[in-house]
Amino acid sequence: MPKCRAIALALFGVAVAARLSAQAPKAPDLATATVVDLTHAFDEKTIYWPTSPSAFELKSLAYGPTPGGWFYASNTFCTPEHGGTHLDAPIHFAKDGLTADRLPVRKLIAPAAVLDVRAKTSADPDYRLSLDDVHAWEKRYGPIAAGTIVLLETGWSTRWPDKKSYLGDDTPGDASKLHFPSYGKEAAEYLVRDRKVGALGVDTASIDYGASKDFIVHQIANGAGVPGFENVAGLDALPATGAWVVALPMKIAGGSGGPLRIVALLP
Ligand SMILES: [Zn+2]
């Protein structure tokens, strides 16, 4: 082989290796990784959509000593699928989309890209992630790889569980006056269709902003089989890149979503 060709091939190999490493960040070592919980606890203050007919309920069935002499505690709980930190399965906004139990768990364990728009949302509660925001992020950190779990950080989780401040309005049964930030249409189209991301997560109540009337981001994401993670917490503990996310929902057969325990692993 001519020397120049060998060098060219070697350089090509280096370029391919660099590209692969950019697209598949090294997974943290489970034995030593820092684990960050990105989940709000479910309790009587858990926030649901204003039109939700019910909220989280926990009833004690037993708590105390038994006739046999041992201690015993047991509860029953009841919750709508969409409230608190939860999954939107693709069927939520797509007739033939996967239900919660059929979503491959492999897709729910992936590297994270954290897009911090707190500087913009602090001045505008109706802010929507723009295509320019995504381009600026990629210019700094590199292209978002297929399968990435995108987490949009608006800073809204610090308002939890104050319904009025978190949703923008707390009128029961009325979802027409909500104000909180989330994804914009063009950014969602780019992330879902061009970047083929694995999921869209956000630290507000919806992957569409509060004032949305057409839920276009839900339509785009769920329509392409991409699940949503809503009411995510604790994103300020994550770096822009380098974390892996494990987002495992309750396995509800036929579910359109459900309670989600989502954590991040940091190397
Ligand atoms: Zn939902």
Residues whose N, C-alpha, C, O or C-beta is under 5 A from the ligand:
A	BS01	ZN	H82 L87 D88 E230 G257
